[in-house]
Structure formats: C-alpha cells, structure tokens
Amino acid sequence: MRNAVVSAYAVKADGTVDRSKALATDRTDNAGLYELRGLPAGQVVVIEVVADDQTRMDDEATGAVITPVAGFTMRAAAVPEAGGTASVQVTPFSEMAVAIAEKNAGGLKVDTVAAANAQVVLFVGGTDVLKEKPEFDAVTKAPLNAAAVALAAVSKLAERGGLGCSAPTSQLSVPGRATAATAAPVDQADAVKCVVERLAALGTEDATPGDGLGVADELDSARTGIIAQVGYTGTVPPVTSQTTLEPGSVSTDVAGYIRDAKALIGSLRTTGTTLGDKTDNGIAARLRAVGNAFDNLVAPLDRSSWTQIVTSLAATNVLDKGQDPAVFSNITKDGQGRFNLFSLVTDLASEVGTTPVICRFTTDNTFNTAATLPSRFLVCRATYAVVDASLPLPDGVGLSNNKVAFQHHMKFTLSDTGDSVAVQSRLIRQFGTMGGAGFMAGLESDARPLKILGTDNDGTKEFSTATATRTCQRSGGLITSCSAFGITGTMAAGLNVEPGVGFFSRGTHQEITVNFASSVSGTDLTKLATTAEFKVMNGTTSLSTLALKPGSEVIAKTATPGDVYAVSSALVDMAKASAKLIVEGVAEDGATLTGTLNASSFIPDAIGRAVPTAASFQGVVKDKTGAKLFDGTLSAIMPEYLQLNQGNGWSVTLNGTLLTASTNALTLNLTATQEDYDAATGKRTLTLAGTYSENGSTKISLNGTVDELNSDNTTLTFATASGVTFTVKPGDKLIDLVKGSSQVGRYDVDKSLLVYADNSYERF
C-alpha cells in the first residue's frame, strides 16, 4: 500500500498489543516503503499499516491501481535487533502470522511469533515471504520473484472470489498490461479485504471454506493462474498446509510418529527449496564455490607443481655435492651422464633408473653437451606421462618421433660464487622416442606448449626463472649439510590432467616465494618449518593465491636429521611423517579460504618420496563479498595421493556449517565413500552416511548409495532421531513413511500428496 499510515506498538506482558501509545509512526512512500526507528531491541513489536482516503494500492493480479477500503489493516510482528531495526514485509502473509501467534495461550511472545512466522513460511513452500522483498516489473507490474508471485496469488484469489468471499461484479480496462488479462474489478478492494481477513482467520489449516477446496489448494491454484497469466519462469515451490491432528483418531504413539514425520518433511521442504534454488545463492552453487576454493588450495600443492619445488631442492643438493670430483664421477658413471635425481639424493652411487626425474650435468649454459668434469650446469626433465604421439595430439602425426611426454623441463646454474642457483623451468609436451634410458627427447622444435585449462589459448614453452639460495655448512670448500633453503621468482605452470579429455597447463606460470628451515625434532626427526606464497598466473592475471603462514611445518624421519636436503629423499620411516600447513588462499573469483591443512598416513610414491593419503582442512571459506560459505572441517582419505576421482576406498567427510545467502545454515556431518569405480566405463558408486539439519531444525540422518552411471540403482534413506524413515528410489510412485512396523504416512508421487495415518495431509 502506498501513502498508508504505519504505526508500531509494543506488546504487553499478557501477549496482547498495547495500543495506548505508538512507539513510532510513518507513512509508506510511493514504493510502499517505510522506516521506523528506535524500536525496543529483543522485544516483540506489532507494525500496523492502515489505509485512509489518501492510500492507494497496486493490485498484483491485474496491474490496476485500486483504492483500498478505509480502515483496511495489515499487521506484522517482529523482534527488532540491536539498534532498534527489523526487516519485515507487511503483507497478507504477515497478517496471517500475527493471527496465528495471537491464538497461542501466551499471545504474542518472541517464541510464538517465531513459530508462527516459520509456519507461514512453510505454508507457502519455503519462500520467506515475511522477509523477501517482492519485486515487480516497473511497466507491466508482473511479478519477478517468488514473494511477488505469492502476493499476486492473493489478489487472484480476490478476483476469483475465493475463500468464501464474494467475487467482484464489474471490470475496468487496465492499459499497459503485457498479458491478455487486462481487466480489474472496480470493487476488487472489497474482495482483497475479505480474502486477507479470511486468510488470517483460517490460518494454515486445510479447512474447506465456501467452494469445498482447502486454503492451500485455493492459494496454489491462484498462484498457478498468475504464473500462466504473466509467463513467470522462476522457481516457485508449491503451497502446502498440514491439518491439525484430531484427538483420539490414532494412538498416542502413532500421533508422536506423525509429529516427527511432519518435522522431517518440513525440514526436507525448506532444504529442498534451498537446494532447488538455481541462483548463486542456492546450495548447489554454494557447494561448487566451496569445492572451487578447495581446488584452488590444492592447485599449487598438486604433484607436478610440488615436484618443481622438490626437484629444485634436490638439484641444488646434487649441484653442491657434485663439485667434489669423486662424487661427480659416481654420479655420471653410466657414460651418458644421465642419472636418477631422486635416487642420488639418497645414495649418490645409485644406478640409472626409469624414474620420472632424469638429469645430467652439462658443460655450459646451452645445456646440450654432457659434462665429464664437475660442472655448474644441470638439466632435468620431470616426466608425468608418455603417450603415443598420434592419439591426443593431431600435430604429432607424421613426426619421426612417435611418443610425446608431458614434462617439466628444468635447468639449474650454480653461480660463480656458489651462493645461489638460477632455476629455469617450463611445462611442455615433448616429442621423442623410447630408448634404453627411458624417454629420449627430440629436437627443440618438437617441444610444444599445452593448452591453458579452461581456455582455447596455448600456454608458453618459454622458461620461467627463479633463484634458489641456501644456508649450509662447508668442509674444505665443499658443502656438507644445509639448514635452510629458499626459492623466489617464477616457475612453470602446473600440469592439470582431465581424465578422458587430456593434459592442460594450469595458467601460464606461477609466482612463488618458498622458504624451508630445518632442525632436529626430538632425537632423530627432521622438522621443516615452512613459509610460502604461490600465485597461479594467466599472464598478468592471478588465478589463485595460496600462502603458507608461520607455524606451517613438516616432520619426518630422514637419513640425516636436521639436513634440509634430506627431506627431498626417501624417508627412513613413513609412519613418522606428518604435515601441518597454516593456509590462506584467494581464488580467481575472490573467494577466500583460511585455516589449517593437516596431512598424514604417508606412503612412498614411485620414486620413494613420501606422499600423504589422508588430509583434513579445518577453517572457513568465504565468497567474494566476504559472506561465509563454509565453517568446519573437510577430511579426505585417499589410497592414492590426491586421486579422489580414481580407485576405490577414498572418502570425503564434510563436518561443519554450510551457509547460503538466504541465511539458511546446513549443519552437516556427511561422509561420501567411493566403493566401486571403473575407469573404462566411468561407473562410479558412492555411499553416503551422516546427518544434517537446517537452521538448527530437526536433525536428519541420511544414508544411501548413489550410482553416477545408472541412477536407477540410487537409493537414499532419510530418518529422524526417533526412527521415522522413508526410502527414495528412482521410479517409485508410492513412498511409505514408517516407524518400525507402523506405517506413518504414504506419499503419492504423481499427486504430490502425502497422507498421514490420521488422514491429515499435505502437498509436497
């Protein structure tokens, strides 16, 4: 209503409205808005909007401007927050909520108002019509959101003469309406007043006024008419109601089961509304945002990116120790100068292997000719995959070399003074052949860039440059051990593997600053204190940033306790390895992540390095606006390092609070476990187990099996704490709610009708 009188009243101790004096007054403006200040925080106040001879009202069903009946009143009950403010829409639905609360023995109290408001929100299918601002097209007046559709349905009821009210008797043309229904009754105001008063009197109980239809049925029918009339395409949940239980119609036990069942359905309804929200505010979008935040967390720590860091550490070690002619001779004794980098870190006399990181000393910074004497130049290739050249890469067809390897190609130059090491790196797909020492790279012209993930653009095959430094102890001019290592600058992008799709570059490069400081922990463990910052870049654009803050550390049992170089080698005792990383991350979309990442249950990978198979993150994820998305713990068990999409037995547990923009908060403790995975067919079976509740409501248990390849094999069971359950399977037409052997209710899928054992029912 526009230009209506607005007054706020206090509520007396007996729960009735104190009309002796208004707390504040105002008039609504041309948009129907008002502002009342200085209301008592934490106490119930009743806000009344009353029409007088200056008041006009838009009829949402027809688009007409009507003059409401003088004295026509709508109310809302609210509990102002600190500062004396409250956000509430005064509408037919808020009037209904006040009437419901007034019927309670205690009248208008904080708890009865909250319960009545929740009952009305449930009645209209979960849309919070008491807080959500209705939005209408400025020209056609057509509703643009679910709250607006609900209001238009009330006007449509009046137009039809619903709820036992008299139908309008004459009509008048309304110009500018963008639908075929361009007529409004001249006495629509009387009909609107009657319908609003009838809604308040009947409440949400499914009585049958006038035409034999229930309140929910009439309102739902009117809303369907509005949707068809204006071509509304948004998501609108169905109107529902739950009838009251008739005393004595069922046993006391079954009556209790029915109450639990209705609470279960009520929880599913509000959760389902949020789940069905296709906007960025819905649960699905929020879960994706949380998942993306975790993806960005892992990106700088994925195997290929971390390999560059560890390779730089190990290569610097080999360069340092290789300045000793005796050690150099052992390293290059195969005659070709190639050696297994990570085997050398543990045992400098190791034989050449077929592990992914193969290196050789060269005579100069062209990195072409193998050195026969100690050298300051080292070149390495970390190979992640070798495939037939003709399969994934059309530009490989016709080349003399029949294989392509996806590699980090790295070059290391020890400075003249020995104080630092220049590190060059690039991510390439390199054509070549398979030889006795594994993959044999072809010509430089056979080195190609990879496509950048998520784009049609190529990455770069140009080298990025960083500088490595260390703090070491020397004997006779040669380094014996080191207690600190750091690397700063740019490094090649990480390798992203999309199963069944191909290999991609994660951006163009990374900007990094990494520092390790080692010490002896206890008697025989090495503690590696770590601080770092990683930026995944696409040109000059930062895709994600991850910082490891002070307090981050890795503890392991190494061959030489306290030597920073030893952590790049095979560990002596995997069971004693652990990692705690204090992380702060920022994603490309502005989402942030802060918390602690713990890794444990380390196993050796193909080249003996320790990799974790269990990890947990405890912290907070926020969206780009700073709104909290998730607060809690995400834990993962991975039989294979960070391979959540492969193999069997991995599981992920989400334990915390997932929030949505509509203030719905899902408290989750859910675990998903992959039980059956077939890479060839894509078959994947997950089991789900755990509990959830929304905004502190009834805790619901969820168990089931999800078959991602064949949804017909999917089964989900929902249960209350008291044991009321129902099981959903695709294709089921009738779903029973049961408590043990007692049937509590039955849901007819085709009719969207749930009938309880006491013959009360609800649309769902």
Beta strands, then each sheet from edge to edge (+ up, - down):
strand 1: 5-11
strand 2: 17-18
strand 3: 24-27
strand 4: 45-50
strand 5: 57-58
strand 6: 65-66
strand 7: 73-78
strand 8: 171-173
strand 9: 183-185
strand 10: 338-340
strand 11: 357-362
strand 12: 377-388
strand 13: 403-414
strand 14: 420-435
strand 15: 438-441
strand 16: 447-448
strand 17: 464-475
strand 18: 478-498
strand 19: 502-521
strand 20: 525-538
strand 21: 541-557
strand 22: 573-587
strand 23: 592-604
strand 24: 610-622
strand 25: 628-637
strand 26: 651-659
strand 27: 665-678
strand 28: 683-694
strand 29: 700-707
strand 30: 715-719
strand 31: 724-728
strand 32: 734-739
strand 33: 742-748
strand 34: 753-756
strand 35: 761-763
sheet 1: 2+ 1- 3+
sheet 2: 2+ 1- 4+ 7-
sheet 3: 5+ 6-
sheet 4: 8+ 9-
sheet 5: 10+ 11- 12+ 13- 14+ 15-
sheet 6: 10+ 11- 12+ 13- 14+ 16-
sheet 7: 10+ 11- 12+ 13- 14+ 17- 18+ 19- 20+ 21- 22+ 23- 24+ 25- 26+ 27- 28+ 29- 30+ 31- 32+ 33- 34+ 35-
end
